Amino acid sequence: MIKKTPDIVSIHVICQAVLIMACWFHLGCEAAGTPANGDTDGDSDTDGDTDTDSDGDSDTDSDSDLEDNPQNILVIDFRSGWWSGGGGTLFMDLNDGCIALEVMANTRDDITVEYHHFQKTKRINCLYLPGENPQCSEHDGSFVGISYEELIGFFENDWEDYTQFWFLSGSDMDPDDIQVSDQLFVNIIDDTMELCTPILLGAGDGFIDHANVISQGLGMGDTMTTELASPGFFIFMQNGSTETYMEMDQELQPHLLFDGVTEIADTLSNFIDQTVHGDSLLESTFYEVIAHDTDGRPAIAVGETPSSVGEEEPRPIILDSGWQRFYSLGIPESENEGTQMYLQNLVIYLSEHGCHAPVVE
C-alpha cells in the first residue's frame, strides 16, 4: 500500500506513470485475457446450511425456476480503478471486455450484465448480452454535474427493468472520482433507493464514501469504515500476487454465497511494492456478517434494507468491503476457482431473493 502522504493527487499521477513505464518494458502487462468459465451453471446443490435470517424461508429453486428467471444486472463503478480506468486499466480491455464481468455473465446463459464506470472526465461502458461478444466503449468529456436527461441516456433500460443493482464505491479523496455530492451520483441514488431491486455494495482499499452514502439513503446509516488515512490507490497488474486467502470454516461461515467455495482471495500485492486489503463493515441490526478477512475485519454481510423488513418480499442487500479480491481473477498464478465461484454465487443469490426472484409453486 502506498505510504501516507498529504499529496493524494501526486500519488495517483505517480502510480499511473509507473504503470505506463512497466508496460513499455513488457513487465507482464499484456492485455487482460478472458478467464476460464467456472464449472457452475448457477444451480446450487445445497442451501449453504446458513443460520442467518437473510436467506429467507425459501429453499434453493429448481433448475426450471432458474431458467425462467433471466437477470438484467446493472453494475455502476464509482472508483477510478476497480474494474476499469485508473488502477483497473489492465483489468479491462475494450476489445475483449472485463475479466470479472465475463465471470458474472457466464454464471448462467440468461444473464445480461451492463457496466458503467464514471470518472470526472471519462466514462466506460460495457454490455454483455447472452450468447454475444461484449460491447465496450470509452468516452472522454466532463461528467461532472451533467443533466438528468443526459444521465439516463447512458443506460440501456429504465431503472425498474434491472433485476440487480451493484454499486462499487469510490472516494471523495480521489481527485478522479465523481464526488458523492455531484448531481450525477445524487440522481442515480434518488432513482434507485425506493425500488425493490436487490442491491450489492462493494468497497475496499479505503474507497468507502459512495457505499456509505448509499446505505444512508437506504436507512441503514454508515456501513463501512476504513483504517486508512487516504485511499490506497492500488494498481492491478497481471504479474502481481494474491498474498492471503479467506478459508471456509475459518474466515468464511457456511452460507449460500460460499456454496462450493473453499477459499477466496483477500490481500494482494504488485511488483511496485503496493499491497491492498479490504475495509471493515460496521455492526448493524440490518445485516449479519458471514465472513471476516484474514486480519479479522468484518468483510462480507447479507441482510435486508430497513424499509423492506417485514414485507412479503424484503429487499436483499449484500455488502463486501474487500472488493480488491476480484483483482486476483486477472493474476494467472492465483488460485482463482473459489473467488470466481463466489462472484457467481453473488449473482445467483440476488437472483433468488427479493422481488425479482422466481415464484415457487
Secondary structure, DSSP 8 states (H G I E B T S, - for coil): -----S-HHHHHHHHHHHHHHHHHTTSS----------S--S--SS-TT---GGG-S-----HHHHHT--EEEEEEE-STTSSSSGGGGGGEETTTEEHHHHHHHTSSTTEEEEEEEEBSSEEEEEEE-TTS--EEEEEES--TT--HHHHHTTSSS-GGG-SEEEEE---TTSTTB--TTSHHHHHHHHHHTTS---EEEE-BTTB-HHHHHHHHHTT----EE-S-SS-------TT-EE--EEEBTTTB-S-GGGTT-SEEE--EE-TTS-EE---EE---SSEEEEEE-TTS-EEEEEEE-GGGTTSSS--EEEEES-GGGGGGGG-TTS--HHHHHHHHHHHHHHHHSSTTS----
